[in-house]
Amino acid sequence: MRFFFRTRQFKIILAIFLTVTVVSLTFGIVAHRMSPFSDAAGVIASPFKNAYRAVSNNIKDFFTAYSDGNELMIKNAQQEKEINELRKKVADYENTKNQNEFYSKYLGIKESNNDFEFTPATLISRDKSDEYKSFVINKGSISGISLHDPVITDAGLVGYVTEVGTTTSKVTTILSPNVSLGALDSRTSDSGVITGDFELAKKGLCKMINLSRTSGVAMGDYISTSGEGIFPDGLMIGTISNIGTDPVNSSIYADIKPLVDFSSIRNVMIITSFEGQGGVIKEGD
């Protein structure tokens, strides 16, 4: 063994060892740097450390994003709920406002007719094939609606109820030839009968017939119900747009332009009760 320490190989190993030791001490003590062995190990381990750090950061970022996302979702849900509540409040306000405006329009009619009992209703469907503009409302017998109840808007007379279901009813307008109601010229008090006509209905008009030849009616006169038949008196119907002579009996007739625009009806009032209610209409109704 003692001969090995004298060999060239031992001297080379010893020289390498001393050189590495000196270099290590120099870096570690003099330059305050990591020894080459440690530095080499660090270089080898560096990719693994970086990968671990990246995975760790990604996991942290994922949970942070998940947490932030949940918090954002909760905030959005709360905001959506608040928005929906505000929308409901606005809708309720608008509905109440519209109802108040709707009822206020009938206040004058009610004050002039204390015996009237009203039930409000809304149009829910139209018969597009009907030239006389009949429609269905959302109130029926359960709401106190009865056959032949008069139907009005704040503008004037619409017609009357011709079919009654539990929750819906059909309204026939004054454009229909099935309608027959007593009417008066508001200016002259001349009396006649309002009825419908197929050709006139196409123009949105109805007719006042059986006017006396000595009648003083004139274009533009207002026509109202006389209280005969199923309608109370004093309901505004329309104005005279044309006057002519019936060739059959030589009586006077007048074309009437209703005050109600039948194509734009949305809400109506049903007169469910009034003094003297009753009367007759044309056969078949």
Beta strands, then each sheet from edge to edge (+ up, - down):
strand 1: 117-126
strand 2: 135-137
strand 3: 150-152
strand 4: 157-164
strand 5: 169-173
strand 6: 181-185
strand 7: 191-195
strand 8: 206-211
strand 9: 222-226
strand 10: 233-245
strand 11: 252-258
strand 12: 267-273
sheet 1: 1+ 2- 5+ 4- 3+ 12- 1+
sheet 2: 6+ 7- 8+ 11- 10+ 9- 6+
end
